[in-house]
């Protein structure tokens, strides 16, 4: 008895091959769905695996022997292709004499004999190289690096595609990737002044970030700082900020209505900087976001900062940013960098925000654990060449 497994995209495809190989007497033992091999297999449709059995028959043996011959030749070709691809060359088997010849020689002869343009030949070579890559299940090194550092698959594909179009990708794939990612990232080093508003979801650390900023500017930069909060929903939020204000001897106001916001801002007009803490809102709740927007408009602020945590899931980042875009934020503050070991989320935040990074926070200490990062620092964090702790 012969027992064999077949893997195909669909059941019909597998059954067709089974019928061809084993004939109509084959009996299905089991059928299940399996993931494709490699890391990409998690993102691709599952395959169908069918296990069948059949009594020995000469027809199958003949086909199987032929398949083994072709498989041996194909495996040899794969090994040859892999070796030459690693040395940036490609060979092929000439069907006329069954000898291995250089693609370069083949290209030159083709161009001489048929006057084929260089671009056509180059495109054919690229297609062949991609085919060999897939045949050998070779992972793109830049793609592998970014996925290991938790960059979302959607963004990885975009970056790898752009990086491959640079003139240095084959020599230094990492540098090519950094150049592409650099286009997504900018940092705002401008001095904080006037009314500064912080917005964002609950639990991202807005209140603690405001305390750090207040301590940095009042204790280190010696500026006159005022604090306003409209976060009256979260238990303890007002008391927490009030405590910081008392410790640093800063003017402090709690706002509940739009009229109170206008009055509080006017009462602190002599301050160099007024830091305004807002209620955490769900980005999905348009009514709450609209209510928050009304408070922000009363501040007449030109510095609206979206606060978002670096430990936010990649698939949630886009939704949060889209929900808060109606507030017209023009900077982003990324918090809790000390709570993760991979920083791929930073790239997602920068791509979807399309605004500069204003600050990052790296711990709970006030006011020490807040920094203005450099672009180079952010890039190194993303690819795992640097860390916070």
Secondary structure, 3 states (H helix, E strand, C coil): CEEEEEEECCHHHHHHHHHHHHCCCCEEEEEEEECCCCHHHHCCCCEEEEEEEECCCHHHHHHHHHHHHHHHHHHHHHHHHHHHHHCCCCEEEECCCCEEEEHHHHHHHHHHHHCCCHHHHHHHHHHHHHHHHHHCCCCCHHHHHHHHCCCCHHHHHHHHHHHHCCCCCCCCHHHHHHHHHHCCCCECCCCCCEEEEEECCCCCCHHHHHHHHHHHHHHHCCCCEEEEECCCCCCCHHHHHHHHHHHHCCEEEECCCHHHHHHHHHHCCCCCEEEEECCCCCCCCHHHHHHHHHHHHHHCCCEEEEEEECCCCHHHHHHHHHHHHHHCCCEEEEECHHHCCCCHHHHHHHHHHCCEEEEEECCCCCCCCEECCCHHHHHHHHCCCCCCC
